[in-house]
Amino acid sequence: MIARAGAGPLRRLVVLRHAKSAWPDGVADHERPLAPRGRRDAPAAGRALADSDCLPDLALCSTAVRARQTWELASAQWGTPPPVRHDRRLYAADVADLLEIVHEVSTEVDTLLLVGHNPGLEELVLELAGDSLDDALDEVRVKFPTSAIAVLAWRGTGWDALTPGTALLTSLTVPRGKKKGK
């Protein structure tokens, strides 16, 4: 298994694509809020992370309104949310940008959550995963929808050692909230 190949503690990178956003007229992309479905799905994502025992030690979140709202609604499902850093570089980031941001994380963090956007997050998961459990990689190749959560596991002494193909995609979840009355 790829995750056992390296030396050091087991680390997890949890990648959460923001929940479904609205497209209001005259609102800049960075300022777009969550749509009603996104407001239902973001708490479901938080519950899914808690249920899977995959709560982060640190969260890095895009400064875009829809990402911030996703973080707020998801983390509200946990007893004590971890520290969060809002980083403008996560907005419209490509794989190289995302890896640079991840590589800056302290070695004290074992589980890191990224809250951001496609196509960068999808491409990051595909780049880092050397293998996956079940058919998770094939599913990511088809689509990494809003509210999708990918969990990548690997062993390393520091986050700067996370490189392409060194992680195992252990799970892919797409939580959805229920509409009222259903």
Residue pairs with C-beta under 8 A, 6 or more apart in sequence:
1 131
1 168
2 129
2 130
2 131
2 154
2 165
2 166
2 167
2 168
3 10
3 153
3 154
3 155
3 167
3 168
3 170
4 155
5 155
5 166
6 154
6 155
6 156
6 161
6 166
7 155
7 156
7 157
8 155
8 156
8 157
8 158
8 161
9 110
9 155
9 156
9 157
10 110
10 153
10 154
10 155
11 109
11 110
11 111
11 112
11 153
11 154
11 155
11 156
11 159
11 162
12 54
12 110
12 111
12 112
12 151
12 152
12 153
12 170
13 102
13 112
13 114
13 128
13 151
13 152
13 154
13 162
13 167
14 49
14 54
14 56
14 111
14 112
14 113
14 114
14 149
14 150
14 151
14 152
15 113
15 114
15 116
15 121
15 124
15 125
15 148
15 149
15 150
15 151
15 152
16 45
16 49
16 70
16 74
16 113
16 114
16 115
16 116
16 147
16 148
16 149
17 116
17 117
17 118
17 121
17 122
17 144
17 145
17 146
17 147
17 148
18 34
18 38
18 62
18 64
18 66
18 67
18 69
18 70
18 115
18 116
18 117
18 146
18 147
19 34
19 37
19 38
19 39
19 41
19 42
19 45
19 66
19 69
19 70
19 73
19 146
19 147
20 34
20 35
20 37
20 38
20 41
20 146
20 147
21 32
21 33
21 34
21 35
21 38
21 66
21 146
22 32
22 33
22 34
22 35
22 38
23 32
24 32
24 33
27 33
29 64
30 63
30 64
30 65
30 91
31 64
31 65
32 64
32 65
32 66
33 65
33 66
33 69
34 42
34 66
34 69
34 70
34 73
37 177
38 66
38 69
38 70
38 146
38 147
39 69
39 73
39 177
40 176
40 177
40 178
40 179
41 146
41 147
41 175
41 176
41 177
42 69
42 70
42 72
42 73
42 74
42 147
42 177
43 73
43 74
43 76
43 77
43 177
44 147
44 175
44 176
44 177
45 70
45 74
45 147
45 149
45 175
46 73
46 74
46 75
46 76
46 77
46 78
47 77
47 175
48 149
48 173
48 175
49 55
49 56
49 74
49 77
49 78
49 113
49 149
50 77
50 78
52 151
52 171
52 173
54 111
54 149
54 151
54 171
55 78
55 82
55 111
56 82
56 109
56 111
56 112
56 113
57 82
57 108
57 109
57 110
57 111
57 112
58 82
58 83
58 84
58 85
58 105
58 106
58 109
58 112
58 113
59 71
59 75
59 81
59 82
59 83
59 84
59 85
59 112
59 113
59 114
59 115
60 84
60 85
60 87
60 90
60 101
60 102
60 105
60 112
60 113
60 114
60 115
61 67
61 68
61 70
61 71
61 84
61 85
61 86
61 87
61 90
61 114
61 115
61 116
62 68
62 86
62 87
62 88
62 90
62 91
62 93
62 115
62 116
62 117
63 86
63 87
63 88
63 90
63 91
64 91
64 117
67 90
67 91
67 115
67 116
67 117
68 86
70 115
70 147
71 84
71 115
74 115
75 81
75 82
75 84
82 113
87 101
89 97
89 100
89 101
90 97
90 98
90 101
90 114
90 115
90 116
90 117
91 116
91 117
92 117
92 120
93 101
93 116
93 117
93 120
94 120
94 123
95 120
95 123
95 124
95 127
97 120
98 114
98 116
98 120
98 121
98 124
99 124
99 162
101 114
102 112
102 114
102 159
102 162
103 159
103 160
103 162
104 159
105 112
105 159
106 159
107 157
107 158
107 159
109 159
112 159
114 121
114 124
118 144
121 144
121 150
122 140
122 144
125 140
125 144
125 150
125 152
125 169
126 137
126 140
126 141
127 164
127 165
128 152
128 154
128 162
128 163
128 164
128 165
128 166
128 167
129 136
129 137
129 140
129 152
129 165
129 167
129 168
129 169
130 165
130 166
130 167
130 168
131 137
131 168
131 169
132 138
132 168
132 169
132 170
132 172
133 168
133 169
133 170
133 171
136 150
136 169
136 170
136 171
136 172
137 169
139 172
140 150
140 169
140 172
144 150
145 174
147 174
147 175
147 176
148 172
148 173
148 174
149 171
149 172
149 173
149 174
149 175
150 169
150 171
150 172
151 169
151 170
151 171
151 172
152 167
152 168
152 169
152 170
153 167
153 168
153 170
154 162
154 166
154 167
154 168
156 162
156 166
